Amino acid sequence: MPTDHPTDRLLAALSDIEAAAASNVNRTRELQRRARTLSRRLRAGDNIVDLVTTEEPPRMVELLTSNMAALETAGAEFRAAEALALRAEGLTIEAIAELFGVTRQRISALLKQRAAAPH
């Protein structure tokens, strides 16, 4: 899908958010399962070193990192695409900043940075 128009870019960002969220749901379910297992084994007296070093990859810490990274990446593009679309429809930088809960300088920088960046 071409991303020349702000709405196209926003649609692509929304698709990325959906994909990141779906992946995070799967990783989160695995994290929940592993957390229950780890808790049970620790209460049973198992050694943490043995539990962590024998954990199947990706380890819990890697799953957590992946969840955060997926949302950060998709979220950053979404914020930029949404700001660009709002600006294209005539909203002021000040109004966008208020909606986003940031300064107008932050929105101005975001718009300048992302307007030229390819998706």
Secondary structure, 3 states (H helix, E strand, C coil): CCCCCHHHHHHHHHHHHHHHHHHHHHHHHHHHHHHHHHHHHHHCCCCHHHHHHCCCCCCHHHHHHHHHHHHHHHHHHHHHHHHHHHHHCCCCHHHHHHHHCCCHHHHHHHHHHHHHCCC
